[in-house]
Amino acid sequence: MDEASALLETLTFTLGVITKSNAVDRHRIAQAYYEAQGVVVAIEAENDHARPRILACLERFKVCKAEDDIAAAGWMLAALQIRIDERDLADWEKLKVVADGTAQLLLNPRKKLQ
């Protein structure tokens, strides 16, 4: 499986976690996602690579997942978006549409998939 396909699979799983979550869990995911945004802004990209930002999100994802904390989905979504935004994957534009749409579900918790 190539990287773009693996990212799509992970993104699809993350989208499922978010859409199946109740209001309390979705709020928790959104909080983690916003916290991730703050963390990544504080980390400088090394040589125009986003790897340090991605790794920071994945480290927090692992901690949350180990604690069975639904917030892991917010950290994973942030990591996925950063990787997709590097724009060097096959079909990155399509991945970006899905990732940004998933993030919108956190911005507008009343929005439902149709």
C-alpha positions, -999 to 999 in steps of 0.1 A, spaced: 0 0 0 14 34 -9 15 63 15 -15 81 0 -36 50 3 -25 44 39 -33 80 47 -67 77 31 -74 46 51 -64 63 84 -84 94 74 -115 74 67 -112 56 101 -107 90 118 -137 104 100 -157 74 112 -146 79 148 -157 116 146 -191 110 129 -200 81 153 -191 101 184 -216 117 207 -216 154 215 -193 150 246 -168 129 227 -168 151 197 -162 181 219 -132 163 234 -119 155 199 -123 191 189 -104 203 220 -75 180 211 -76 191 175 -74 228 185 -46 220 210 -27 203 182 -31 235 160 -15 255 188 13 230 192 22 228 155 23 266 152 49 267 179 71 242 161 93 255 133 95 234 101 129 220 96 142 227 60 107 232 48 96 198 61 67 194 84 81 162 100 86 177 135 50 189 135 37 156 124 58 137 149 46 160 177 10 152 169 17 115 165 34 114 200 3 129 216 -19 106 195 0 76 209 -4 89 245 -42 94 240 -46 61 223 -27 43 251 -52 59 276 -81 49 254 -89 87 251 -111 96 222 -90 128 218 -66 107 199 -87 113 168 -81 150 170 -44 146 172 -44 121 143 -65 144 121 -40 173 128 -11 150 118 -29 139 86 -36 175 76 0 185 81 12 156 60 -13 162 32 -5 199 32 31 190 21 14 185 -13 37 158 -25 14 128 -23 -5 113 -52 -40 128 -52 -32 151 -23 -59 175 -34 -86 148 -29 -71 139 5 -72 175 14 -109 178 6 -117 149 29 -94 160 57 -107 196 56 -143 183 55 -136 161 85 -121 191 104 -153 211 95 -173 186 115 -153 197 145 -157 234 138 -195 229 134 -205 201 157 -242 202 146 -232 195 110 -241 160 98 -228 141 69 -254 138 42 
